[in-house]
Each structure stands twice: as structure tokens, then as C-alpha cells.
Amino acid sequence: MRSTKRVNGVELCVETFGESTDPPVLLIGVTMLSWPDEFCAALAGRHVVRYDLRDAGESTYVDPDAPAYDLRDLVSDAAALIDALGLGRAHVVGLGVGGFVAQLLALDHPDRVASLTLISTRPVAPGPVDPDLPEHAPEVMANLFERPQPDWTDRESVVDYMTEGGRLMAGSRGFTEADVRATAGRVFDRAGRSAKAQRASHLGTMFAAIDSGPRWRERLGEITVPTLVVHGDEDPFFPHGNGVALAAEIPHATLLTLPGIGQGLPRVAWPVVADALLRHTA
């Protein structure tokens, strides 16, 4: 069921799966389509909630290139959404940059978090990484950012661009062209406003513009909820060592490594990840 919730001064577009009486699972990506429908359906027996961040999808849109909010505001949005939906304490799952929000939600609002799952993310904000963490793979980043930009107002141009990007980020086992093209088309159809809106919904460009300070890596030892870290061993964007660091620095965390998987949550990984999440959120 899809709805709009006004929280923390903004409107967030939200979709739920499953029964409201089931254990709640809050999925945090850039848009709700960071989490494929079939993956959400695979979390049977859970009340699954996915949503669009500010300046993405169908949530409040102002200007993702010059946001008047910071990373902590996105964290407050998530906490307020948990309250607005009456979830109590939710099992929180963050993917990619959504993992930044999830980590800070567990640190700053521990009363809203029953467990934490971090997928394809890292313990530091956008920008230069700490010396002990692996940086983006330079050859992949060169291919990603030196290629011509699409016409962000043209659906086919954007779908082609995102498909090639998906191929570069996927690892040796993670790429399914039909899935990437279908998702890119759906994201385009929902953002549908301007070139800025399209870039933000597809690429999460607001994370390059927002203030993400202060650091939180040094606080990871404060997380007390059960934590699962899921990371592909061929992730070129946030390489596997970032997941290893998260699992080492969060007390009693478990690391699930996905062989041959790059950035994100491709179809081939859904059975393993869904099964791990069901066990983790039981």
C-alpha cells in the first residue's frame, strides 16, 4: 500500500508490504525502488516499509543540488517516519548511501531500532576515506564519470546510461540487464520533474551536496542492537574492506560476504540476502 506521510516538515512517499502486525522492517535507500518489489515480497512474514528520501522519487522535492538540509535531517526523517507509522522499534536496513542514514539512526535514535542491517555501505561519509579503508576503484570510477552524461529529460537516454553504469558496478555475477533497465525506467517515471530530480533519484546526488558531519565511525562501538553487514566481494564503489571494517567495529556484528557481487542488491543475491534478513529479524 502506497501513501504520503508528513513528518519532520516534509512529505515522504511510503509503500508497505505485509501485515501491520508483523515485525516491522524499514528499508532505506535513495528511492523506494532501491528495493525491488520481488525482494520486498520475499520478506514474507514481515511488515516491510520502503520510502523515497527528500528530493527523490515522489517525496518533497526542492533542490537536490543545493539542499537546505543535512544528513542528520534525513536521519530525523527516518525516526519520525517510524513514529508516524506506529512501528515502535523497527528492524532497519540501509543500502549504499542509505547505510549512512541507518548507522546514524541506530546511534542517535536507538529506541527506534530493533536490529540493523548494512548492505554495500561504509563507515564514513562522502568524500575522502580514512587511510585504512579502500577507496572507490579508480578504473571503474573513471569509466563511470568520464563517459558522456545522458539527456536527463529523455527516458531512453537515462535508461541506457543507468544500464551501462549498472554493468560497471555489478561484479562478475551481479548484472542482469533486463532488471537494471526496468528499474531505471520506473525510477525515471516516478521522478519525472527535471534533470536535477532525475540525477538525484537515479544517483543520489544530494549526498554529494549535503553536510554529513560530524563523523560517526568512532561511535560505532556504541551500537548495541544485533547487526548484520552484507557486502559483495567485488564492490567497486564501496569495496569489500568497508564492510569488513563495519563488522569489526560494531560489537558482535556478523559479516555476510556475497561472492562475485558488486555494489547493490542484484537478483542473484536476493535468496541469500532475504533468508539472512528473515533470520536476523525473527
Protein Blocks (a to p, Z undefined) as FASTA:
>chain_A
ZZdddeehiacddddedjfkbccdddddfblmlpcfklmmmmghiacdddddehiajbcc
fblmlccbdfklmmmmmmmmmmmnonopacdddehjlmmmmmmmmmmmmmlpfbdcdehi
afbdedjddfkbccddfklmmmmmmpccddfkbmklmmmmmmmmmmmmnojmlpcfklmm
mmmmmmmmmnomammlmmmmmnopmmmmmcfbdcfklmmmmpmbdcdddddfkbfklgfk
lmmmmmmmmghiacdddehiaedjdfklmmmmmmmmmmmmZZ
